[in-house]
Amino acid sequence: MSAIAVRKVGKSKAEVTKMGLGGAPLGDLFHVLDEDQAQGVLQAAWDAGIRYYDTAPFYGYGKSEHRVGHFLRQQKPEEYILSTKVGRVLTAVRDRENFDGGFWAGGLPFEVRFDYSYDGIMRSFEDSLQRLGVNAVDLLLIHDLDFWFHQTEAGVNAYLSQLFSSGWRALDELRSSGQIKGVGAGINEMGMMPRFLDLVDLDFFIVALPYTLLDQEVLDEEFPRCAEHGVGAVIGAVFASGILATGAVEGATYAYAPATEEILEKTRRIEAVCKRHDTPLGAAAMQFPLAHPIVAAIIPGALAPAHVQGNVQLLAHPIPTDLWAELKDEGLLRKDAPTP
């Protein structure tokens, strides 16, 4: 039995530990991990009681799925919850010498193409099962159908049309047949949640950035709409891509780019409040989103076993209620933001 509390994920049939492990770093996100290190991260998560693992074909062009699957194949399937994603199909590169891995420092030599059609989603699902080496996953998410990757309204609408005209039928079939326990969407930015909610019957979202100690815009419309529909959320970037873990240091990153002076200053002020209450910034960053009633879990990634162990300690760190009150009084946190 996991020592970390479990919560139901939106309308799905899955219950997850309130802290999971995000699989992007296992795909060599910005840093190359050797195999022993990657497996050490997964073992540390398991030893800490984490039983929710999230990955995607995009992470290292298949590498994260291979690594997660290698570890989880050695565990009993009923003891963990595994989520992966659809919307991209991988094909082997022909010109390996000139292959650009983008922000995957290592990764595998595969190219990706977006495909949200019925056939594309079914192929992505079957390919993921083979990379993972398992015969089932629990949760499946529509991945990155937003402006972050598709840039223009025309581009987003074209893929939304592909999804709604045929791709959704694949996801509905997998869920209705019991092959998966729930369907979600992984998004990076504001504005897409209402569009999904208007058109398809999702169970939950993985929200990469818009709900952190630094940002709470989703409280205006997105999260209330989710609550109305019984749709849950998993928070995928509690540290805002870095700065809420490192603090306002030189080179700190926010939203996967160098932090602006405005963000650095806001972070310094939040850090000062945390220090007055003997609370690590990372502890506040991790525990804050979990207080929202629709949030089932957070899924920080890790580059080393020590990072996992540190995150578990931050999750358990006692935080005085006065800290949250002071953040709100100083205008650093929205007054209507639920807090622990």
Disulfide bonds with the S-S distance in Angstrom:
none
